[in-house]
């Protein structure tokens, strides 16, 4: 794997030749389409800086750190068992998302678009890889939970759908991901939601699990 002038990995000719012809054609088309659509990828062009700032707000709104942190805070503040059920299941869903995305990225090892600027918030080693888009998986997963697992007003549900759509589209506009990375992220996010729906804890089970962890934490602190 060679690197371009921006420090991003690019495939050399030998690695490309090892790919099936159809896959090479699809990836090449994907890269061409991504370059045309990533109109806000430049971090230095003043003409796009304002829009880019708004797109980066979307990026932060769906970042794993604030999502998990806010979910844990809401879980800690909740006293009603139905709220505890919702936020605990949401927290478990986010953990599932992190594990799935990390495994897929480490397996596929696709590099981010060459015009992506390394100015992302709180990145980790696996974030150097591109497929699938973790923001897309997380946005789809969270919006599905809000729409199908809560009793929010239909307006809030619509806003959740639009937010997930905006986050997903912004990944290409910012040059963070290729188009297929985002499409793959949407598919993975839907699969994660189906999985967490099957494993969804009822209110009593969620409260029992919370009580167990509280007891374990108290026992551990007492032992110290």
C-alpha positions as CSV (number, residue, x, y, z in Angstrom):
1,X,0.0,0.0,0.0
2,X,1.4,3.3,-1.1
3,X,0.4,6.8,0.2
4,X,-0.5,9.9,-1.6
5,X,0.6,13.5,-0.9
6,X,-2.2,13.9,1.8
7,X,-1.0,10.8,3.7
8,X,-4.0,8.6,2.7
9,X,-3.4,5.1,1.6
10,X,-3.9,4.4,-2.1
11,X,-3.9,1.0,-3.8
12,X,-0.9,0.3,-6.0
13,X,-1.2,-1.3,-9.4
14,X,-0.4,-4.8,-8.1
15,X,-3.1,-4.8,-5.4
16,X,-5.6,-3.6,-8.0
17,X,-4.7,-6.4,-10.4
18,X,-5.4,-9.0,-7.7
19,X,-9.0,-7.9,-7.5
20,X,-11.7,-9.4,-9.7
21,X,-12.4,-7.3,-12.8
22,X,-16.0,-6.6,-11.8
23,X,-14.9,-5.4,-8.4
24,X,-12.3,-3.2,-9.8
25,X,-14.8,-1.6,-12.1
26,X,-17.3,-1.0,-9.3
27,X,-14.7,0.5,-7.0
28,X,-13.4,2.7,-9.7
29,X,-16.9,4.0,-10.6
30,X,-17.5,4.5,-6.8
31,X,-14.3,6.6,-6.5
32,X,-15.2,8.7,-9.5
33,X,-18.7,9.3,-8.3
34,X,-17.4,10.2,-4.8
35,X,-15.0,12.7,-6.2
36,X,-17.8,14.5,-8.0
37,X,-20.1,14.5,-5.0
38,X,-17.6,15.5,-2.3
39,X,-18.0,19.2,-3.1
40,X,-17.3,20.2,0.6
41,X,-14.2,18.2,1.1
42,X,-11.8,21.1,0.9
43,X,-10.9,22.5,4.3
44,X,-9.2,25.5,2.8
45,X,-11.7,26.8,0.3
46,X,-13.5,29.8,1.8
47,X,-16.5,29.3,-0.5
48,X,-17.4,26.1,1.1
49,X,-16.2,26.7,4.6
50,X,-19.6,27.8,6.0
51,X,-21.5,24.8,4.7
52,X,-18.6,22.5,5.7
53,X,-19.0,23.8,9.3
54,X,-22.6,22.8,9.4
55,X,-21.8,19.4,7.9
56,X,-19.1,18.9,10.6
57,X,-21.8,19.7,13.3
58,X,-23.7,16.7,11.8
59,X,-20.6,14.7,12.1
60,X,-20.1,15.5,15.8
61,X,-23.8,14.9,16.5
62,X,-23.4,11.2,15.4
63,X,-19.9,10.6,16.8
64,X,-19.6,7.6,19.0
65,X,-18.2,9.4,22.0
66,X,-21.1,12.0,22.5
67,X,-23.7,9.3,21.6
68,X,-22.5,6.8,24.2
69,X,-21.8,9.5,26.7
70,X,-25.2,11.1,26.5
71,X,-26.9,7.7,26.5
72,X,-25.1,6.7,29.7
73,X,-26.0,10.1,31.3
74,X,-29.7,9.6,30.4
75,X,-29.6,6.1,31.8
76,X,-28.0,7.3,35.0
77,X,-30.6,10.1,35.4
78,X,-33.6,7.8,34.7
79,X,-35.6,6.5,37.5
80,X,-38.6,5.1,35.6
81,X,-38.0,1.5,34.6
82,X,-39.4,2.2,31.1
83,X,-36.8,4.9,30.5
84,X,-34.2,2.7,32.0
85,X,-35.2,-0.1,29.6
86,X,-35.0,2.3,26.6
87,X,-31.6,3.8,27.4
88,X,-30.0,0.5,28.5
89,X,-31.0,-1.1,25.2
90,X,-29.8,1.9,23.3
91,X,-26.5,1.7,25.1
92,X,-26.2,-2.0,24.2
93,X,-27.1,-1.2,20.6
94,X,-24.3,1.4,20.4
95,X,-21.8,-1.2,21.8
96,X,-23.0,-3.7,19.1
97,X,-22.5,-1.0,16.5
98,X,-18.9,-0.2,17.6
99,X,-18.0,-3.9,17.6
100,X,-19.5,-4.6,14.2
101,X,-18.1,-1.6,12.5
102,X,-14.6,-2.2,13.9
103,X,-14.6,-5.9,12.7
104,X,-15.8,-5.0,9.2
105,X,-13.4,-2.1,8.8
106,X,-10.5,-4.3,10.0
107,X,-11.5,-7.0,7.6
108,X,-12.2,-4.9,4.5
109,X,-9.4,-2.3,5.1
110,X,-10.6,0.2,2.5
111,X,-9.0,3.6,2.7
112,X,-10.9,6.8,2.9
113,X,-11.2,9.0,-0.2
114,X,-7.9,10.7,-1.2
115,X,-9.5,14.2,-0.8
116,X,-10.5,13.6,2.8
117,X,-8.8,16.0,5.2
118,X,-7.7,14.5,8.5
119,X,-9.6,17.0,10.7
120,X,-12.2,14.6,12.2
121,X,-13.2,14.9,15.8
122,X,-11.7,12.3,18.2
123,X,-10.5,9.7,15.8
124,X,-9.1,6.2,16.7
125,X,-6.9,3.8,14.7
126,X,-9.8,2.0,13.0
127,X,-11.2,5.4,11.9
128,X,-8.5,5.6,9.3
129,X,-10.5,2.9,7.4
130,X,-13.5,3.7,5.3
131,X,-15.9,0.8,4.9
132,X,-18.5,0.9,6.3
133,X,-19.3,4.4,7.4
134,X,-19.7,4.2,11.2
135,X,-21.7,7.5,11.2
136,X,-24.2,6.0,8.7
137,X,-24.6,2.8,10.7
138,X,-25.0,4.7,14.0
139,X,-27.5,7.2,12.5
140,X,-29.6,4.5,11.0
141,X,-29.5,2.4,14.1
142,X,-30.5,5.3,16.5
143,X,-33.2,6.6,14.2
144,X,-34.8,3.2,13.9
145,X,-34.7,2.8,17.7
146,X,-36.3,6.2,18.1
147,X,-39.0,5.5,15.5
148,X,-39.9,1.9,16.3
149,X,-38.9,1.5,19.9
150,X,-40.2,4.7,21.5
151,X,-43.6,6.5,21.6
152,X,-42.3,9.8,20.3
153,X,-44.6,12.1,18.3
154,X,-44.6,11.5,14.6
155,X,-42.9,14.9,14.1
156,X,-39.9,13.8,16.2
157,X,-39.8,10.5,14.3
158,X,-39.7,12.4,11.0
159,X,-36.9,14.6,12.4
160,X,-35.0,11.5,13.4
161,X,-35.3,10.1,9.9
162,X,-34.2,13.4,8.3
163,X,-31.2,13.6,10.7
164,X,-30.1,10.0,9.8
165,X,-30.5,10.9,6.1
166,X,-28.5,14.2,6.5
167,X,-25.7,12.5,8.4
168,X,-25.4,9.8,5.8
169,X,-25.3,12.2,2.9
170,X,-22.9,14.5,4.7
171,X,-20.3,11.7,4.8
172,X,-19.9,11.8,1.0
173,X,-20.3,15.6,0.7
174,X,-17.4,16.1,3.2
175,X,-15.3,13.5,1.4
176,X,-15.1,11.3,4.5
177,X,-16.4,8.2,2.8
178,X,-17.1,6.8,-0.7
179,X,-20.7,6.4,-1.8
180,X,-20.6,2.6,-1.3
181,X,-19.2,3.1,2.3
182,X,-22.4,5.0,3.2
183,X,-24.7,2.5,1.4
184,X,-22.9,-0.3,3.2
185,X,-23.3,1.6,6.5
186,X,-27.0,2.0,6.0
187,X,-27.3,-1.8,5.4
188,X,-25.2,-2.6,8.4
189,X,-27.2,-0.2,10.6
190,X,-30.5,-1.8,9.5
191,X,-29.0,-5.3,10.3
192,X,-27.9,-4.0,13.7
193,X,-31.4,-2.7,14.4
194,X,-33.0,-6.1,13.5
195,X,-30.5,-7.8,15.8
196,X,-31.0,-5.5,18.7
197,X,-34.8,-5.8,18.2
198,X,-34.5,-9.6,18.7
199,X,-32.3,-9.2,21.8
200,X,-34.3,-6.2,23.1
201,X,-34.5,-6.5,27.0
202,X,-37.9,-6.0,28.6
203,X,-38.3,-3.5,31.4
204,X,-37.8,-6.0,34.3
205,X,-34.8,-7.6,32.7
206,X,-33.2,-4.2,32.0
207,X,-33.8,-3.1,35.6
208,X,-32.4,-6.4,36.9
209,X,-29.2,-6.0,34.8
210,X,-28.8,-2.4,36.1
211,X,-29.2,-3.6,39.6
212,X,-26.6,-6.3,39.1
213,X,-24.1,-3.8,37.8
214,X,-24.8,-1.4,40.6
215,X,-24.3,-4.2,43.1
216,X,-21.1,-5.4,41.4
217,X,-19.7,-1.8,41.4
218,X,-20.6,-1.3,45.0
219,X,-19.0,-4.7,46.0
220,X,-15.9,-3.8,44.0
221,X,-15.6,-0.4,45.7
222,X,-16.1,-1.9,49.1
223,X,-13.4,-4.6,48.4
224,X,-10.9,-1.8,47.6
